[in-house]
């Protein structure tokens, strides 16, 4: 608007200058020397530099031109500023929207965390309730068992008397209840339950290892509730961890750490009658370590046994010699050059480690992912990685016959490196990719 006013002003000044130029024209008349009347008409010439009106007009035009240029620049700057302001407003609006969205996401995640914490508390309460229920169930079962053994059915017992009787019963090995170790219900495996998680290893040394409980403990210092664990990842494995019970094991609080006299080879160790039985690293030497005296009780080479990668299970790990315990004996599962890689079973003397009797099977050791003994029978696991695999072979030492079976077995965590049977609990203990789990077994009568 003010630019238009300036232009109108310029036009006005130009007209004024022209009018002023017209007003300066004049007409005169006078007699000349001859007495004649002479008329003179005078008009300022536009070419004369001395005409002040022309100079003023040019000055005004020059200033007006400069003014127009200045106005043009101001208008351009104003338009540019308007664009910048619009862009700034758009960016600010976008940032504000993103901030609001982040606040909403934060609030949503906070609610989810609160919900998860509440769920964890609920699960913890349910777990505690189940533990209490299991303790009550086991207490009732132990009491009934003692009543049947003692012939005192129907009699009431005080808590102190019951605890004494319970201790007496649990010290009697199941394999000695009937002559010849023929325990009732010690038939073939009918089913394997889903894995139950008890602990996850904390570091890389817990990738695979050994964990178990002694089915027939000796003495009172360590019982069948004591949990034993060895992490077998490392160059020189010598530590044996002891936990008071399963609860302390789950919490990760060992009551004692033993330093073994010789390093351990792989995951084939077992606990039996107060001793740890294991294979010495890079050898076929078997060692019995007495945990009560914390000393090496006996050692002996397993004749002709392959070791350190000659005849391992399919998962590897130098699992050439696997020691196992069941209702009937202490066993060694291995192979020899004579057996050409087929599994050989040897019954060992628990005191001296001498081989008492051997069986050669037709099951290739490197085709089995793992194996265990139960009721005098050898069972092999088909795969150590498949989530849903099977117990695929059974060999009966009583009949010296083997056959294919298909009992479902789960590797829930994808890398099962140890399977051991506890006949007192009728459970399998396994180490599956940092996870320590148990499986309930159902056996035929």
ZAMARGU-4260 file (C-alpha; in steps of 0.2 Angstrom, whole numbers, plus 5000, padded with zeros to 4 digits):
<rodrens>
0) 5000/5000/5000 | 5014/5012/5005 | 5023/5008/4988 | 5007/5013/4978 | 5007/5029/4988
5) 5025/5033/4984 | 5022/5030/4965 | 5007/5042/4966 | 5018/5054/4974 | 5031/5053/4960
10) 5017/5055/4947 | 5011/5071/4956 | 5029/5078/4957 | 5031/5075/4938 | 5015/5084/4934
15) 5019/5099/4945 | 5036/5100/4937 | 5028/5101/4919 | 5015/5114/4925 | 5029/5124/4932
20) 5038/5123/4916 | 5022/5129/4907 | 5020/5144/4919 | 5037/5150/4914 | 5032/5154/4896
25) 5029/5173/4892 | 5022/5184/4878 | 5029/5202/4876 | 5026/5215/4863 | 5036/5232/4860
30) 5040/5244/4846 | 5057/5241/4838 | 5069/5255/4832 | 5059/5258/4816 | 5043/5260/4826
35) 5035/5244/4822 | 5026/5233/4834 | 5036/5217/4838 | 5029/5202/4848 | 5041/5191/4858
40) 5036/5173/4865 | 5048/5165/4877 | 5049/5147/4882 | 5063/5139/4893 | 5072/5126/4882
45) 5072/5108/4889 | 5090/5106/4883 | 5096/5120/4894 | 5107/5114/4909 | 5103/5129/4919
50) 5084/5125/4920 | 5082/5121/4939 | 5065/5112/4936 | 5073/5098/4925 | 5087/5095/4937
55) 5075/5094/4952 | 5064/5082/4942 | 5079/5071/4938 | 5084/5070/4956 | 5067/5065/4961
60) 5066/5052/4948 | 5084/5045/4954 | 5078/5045/4972 | 5062/5037/4967 | 5071/5023/4957
65) 5082/5020/4972 | 5067/5019/4983 | 5058/5007/4971 | 5074/4995/4972 | 5074/4996/4991
70) 5056/4992/4992 | 5058/4977/4981 | 5072/4971/4992 | 5061/4973/5007 | 5047/4964/4999
75) 5058/4949/4994 | 5065/4948/5012 | 5048/4949/5019 | 5042/4935/5008 | 5057/4924/5012
80) 5055/4927/5031 | 5037/4922/5029 | 5043/4905/5021 | 5055/4902/5035 | 5042/4906/5048
85) 5030/4894/5040 | 5044/4880/5039 | 5048/4883/5057 | 5030/4882/5062 | 5028/4865/5053
90) 5044/4858/5061 | 5039/4864/5078 | 5022/4856/5075 | 5030/4839/5070 | 5042/4839/5085
95) 5028/4842/5096 | 5018/4828/5089 | 5033/4816/5091 | 5036/4821/5109 | 5018/4818/5113
100) 5019/4801/5104 | 5035/4797/5115 | 5026/4801/5130 | 5011/4790/5126 | 5023/4776/5122
105) 5032/4779/5139 | 5016/4778/5148 | 5011/4762/5139 | 5028/4753/5142 | 5027/4759/5161
110) 5009/4750/5162 | 5016/4735/5154 | 5031/4734/5166 | 5019/4736/5180 | 5008/4722/5173
115) 5023/4710/5171 | 5029/4714/5189 | 5011/4710/5195 | 5011/4694/5185 | 5029/4689/5192
120) 5022/4691/5210 | 5007/4680/5206 | 5018/4667/5198 | 5030/4667/5214 | 5015/4665/5225
125) 5008/4651/5215 | 5026/4643/5215 | 5027/4644/5234 | 5009/4637/5235 | 5014/4622/5224
130) 5030/4619/5234 | 5020/4619/5250 | 5008/4607/5242 | 5022/4596/5235 | 5030/4595/5253
135) 5013/4590/5261 | 5010/4577/5247 | 5028/4570/5249 | 5026/4570/5268 | 5010/4560/5267
140) 5018/4548/5255 | 5033/4545/5266 | 5021/4542/5281 | 5011/4529/5271 | 5027/4521/5265
145) 5034/4519/5282 | 5017/4513/5289 | 5017/4499/5276 | 5035/4494/5279 | 5033/4494/5298
150) 5016/4486/5298 | 5008/4500/5309 | 4994/4505/5298 | 4981/4515/5306 | 4991/4521/5321
155) 4994/4539/5325 | 5011/4546/5326 | 5018/4562/5334 | 5029/4574/5324 | 5045/4568/5332
160) 5042/4550/5330 | 5037/4552/5312 | 5053/4562/5308 | 5064/4548/5316 | 5054/4535/5305
165) 5055/4545/5290 | 5074/4546/5292 | 5076/4528/5294 | 5066/4524/5278 | 5075/4536/5267
170) 5092/4528/5272 | 5086/4511/5265 | 5091/4510/5246 | 5077/4506/5235 | 5088/4492/5226
175) 5089/4483/5242 | 5071/4481/5247 | 5068/4465/5237 | 5081/4451/5234 | 5092/4453/5218
180) 5087/4471/5216 | 5071/4467/5207 | 5062/4482/5212 | 5043/4483/5210 | 5038/4493/5195
185) 5055/4492/5187 | 5050/4489/5170 | 5053/4498/5153 | 5051/4517/5152 | 5033/4520/5146
190) 5034/4539/5145 | 5045/4554/5149 | 5037/4570/5156 | 5040/4588/5150 | 5056/4596/5156
195) 5055/4606/5173 | 5067/4620/5174 | 5077/4622/5191 | 5091/4634/5186 | 5099/4643/5172
200) 5118/4645/5172 | 5124/4662/5174 | 5140/4663/5162 | 5147/4655/5147 | 5155/4641/5158
205) 5137/4635/5160 | 5134/4630/5142 | 5135/4612/5147 | 5139/4602/5163 | 5134/4589/5176
210) 5121/4591/5189 | 5112/4578/5200 | 5107/4571/5217 | 5114/4555/5225 | 5101/4542/5225
215) 5109/4532/5239 | 5119/4544/5250 | 5130/4538/5264 | 5132/4546/5281 | 5122/4561/5287
220) 5133/4576/5281 | 5126/4575/5263 | 5109/4568/5259 | 5098/4563/5245 | 5092/4582/5245
225) 5110/4588/5242 | 5112/4595/5224 | 5129/4592/5215 | 5135/4602/5200 | 5150/4604/5189
230) 5152/4616/5175 | 5162/4607/5162 | 5167/4621/5150 | 5185/4625/5153 | 5203/4619/5151
235) 5205/4613/5169 | 5188/4608/5176 | 5191/4604/5195 | 5177/4613/5205 | 5162/4603/5212
240) 5148/4613/5219 | 5137/4607/5233 | 5120/4614/5237 | 5110/4610/5253 | 5094/4607/5243
245) 5085/4611/5227 | 5079/4627/5234 | 5096/4634/5238 | 5102/4627/5221 | 5088/4637/5212
250) 5094/4652/5221 | 5112/4649/5217 | 5119/4648/5235 | 5132/4633/5236 | 5136/4628/5254
255) 5153/4621/5249 | 5165/4620/5234 | 5176/4606/5232 | 5193/4606/5222 | 5194/4589/5214
260) 5212/4580/5213 | 5211/4577/5195 | 5203/4587/5181 | 5186/4581/5174 | 5183/4576/5156
265) 5166/4581/5149 | 5148/4577/5156 | 5149/4559/5160 | 5151/4560/5179 | 5138/4553/5192
270) 5135/4553/5211 | 5133/4537/5220 | 5134/4531/5238 | 5143/4547/5244 | 5156/4547/5230
275) 5158/4557/5214 | 5163/4545/5199 | 5171/4554/5184 | 5183/4551/5170 | 5200/4560/5171
280) 5204/4572/5157 | 5212/4565/5142 | 5213/4547/5148 | 5203/4532/5151 | 5206/4533/5170
285) 5191/4532/5181 | 5191/4541/5198 | 5181/4539/5214 | 5181/4555/5224 | 5174/4553/5242
290) 5165/4569/5247 | 5165/4566/5265 | 5183/4564/5267 | 5187/4575/5252 | 5200/4563/5245
295) 5203/4552/5231 | 5196/4535/5236 | 5201/4524/5221 | 5206/4525/5202 | 5207/4513/5188
300) 5209/4513/5169 | 5193/4506/5160 | 5201/4493/5149 | 5202/4497/5130 | 5190/4511/5132
305) 5191/4525/5119 | 5193/4543/5125 | 5195/4561/5121 | 5185/4561/5105 | 5187/4543/5099
310) 5169/4537/5102 | 5158/4552/5109 | 5140/4554/5108 | 5134/4563/5092 | 5134/4581/5101
315) 5153/4578/5104 | 5161/4586/5119 | 5173/4571/5122 | 5158/4561/5129 | 5168/4544/5126
320) 5165/4537/5144 | 5148/4540/5152 | 5145/4534/5170 | 5128/4530/5176 | 5118/4523/5190
325) 5102/4514/5191 | 5092/4502/5203 | 5105/4488/5200 | 5122/4494/5198 | 5136/4507/5194
330) 5138/4507/5175 | 5151/4513/5162 | 5144/4517/5144 | 5158/4518/5131 | 5165/4509/5116
335) 5181/4501/5111 | 5191/4497/5095 | 5186/4479/5096 | 5167/4484/5097 | 5171/4496/5082
340) 5161/4510/5089 | 5146/4501/5096 | 5141/4504/5114 | 5149/4493/5127 | 5141/4492/5144
345) 5151/4487/5159 | 5145/4485/5177 | 5158/4492/5189 | 5162/4488/5207 | 5158/4504/5217
350) 5173/4503/5228 | 5187/4497/5217 | 5180/4502/5200 | 5184/4485/5193 | 5174/4479/5179
355) 5163/4465/5185 | 5154/4461/5168 | 5152/4468/5151 | 5139/4468/5137 | 5142/4473/5119
360) 5127/4481/5110 | 5123/4484/5092 | 5120/4502/5094 | 5132/4514/5087 | 5138/4526/5100
365) 5141/4541/5089 | 5123/4540/5082 | 5116/4542/5100 | 5114/4560/5106 | 5115/4553/5124
370) 5111/4538/5135 | 5106/4532/5152 | 5103/4516/5162 | 5086/4512/5171 | 5081/4495/5178
375) 5096/4487/5170 | 5091/4493/5153 | 5101/4505/5142 | 5091/4519/5133 | 5097/4531/5120
380) 5091/4548/5115 | 5089/4551/5096 | 5094/4570/5095 | 5101/4583/5106 | 5095/4598/5097
385) 5077/4593/5090 | 5064/4601/5101 | 5053/4585/5099 | 5064/4569/5098 | 5063/4551/5105
390) 5071/4538/5116 | 5074/4527/5100 | 5083/4512/5107 | 5083/4500/5122 | 5095/4487/5126
395) 5091/4474/5140 | 5106/4467/5150 | 5095/4453/5156 | 5091/4446/5139 | 5105/4454/5129
400) 5093/4460/5116 | 5090/4477/5109 | 5076/4485/5099 | 5070/4501/5092 | 5057/4511/5102
405) 5049/4528/5100 | 5046/4537/5117 | 5043/4556/5115 | 5057/4566/5123 | 5059/4585/5123
410) 5074/4596/5121 | 5066/4612/5126 | 5081/4623/5125 | 5090/4616/5110 | 5106/4608/5116
415) 5105/4594/5128 | 5122/4588/5133 | 5119/4577/5149 | 5105/4565/5154 | 5106/4555/5170
420) 5094/4544/5179 | 5090/4545/5197 | 5081/4529/5203 | 5076/4536/5220 | 5066/4550/5212
425) 5062/4541/5196 | 5068/4556/5186 | 5080/4561/5173 | 5092/4575/5176 | 5098/4584/5161
430) 5108/4599/5156 | 5100/4608/5141 | 5109/4623/5134 | 5113/4632/5151 | 5097/4626/5158
435) 5096/4612/5172 | 5080/4602/5170 | 5072/4586/5176 | 5060/4574/5168 | 5048/4563/5177
440) 5048/4545/5171 | 5034/4532/5170 | 5039/4514/5171 | 5030/4498/5167 | 5026/4487/5182
</rodrens>
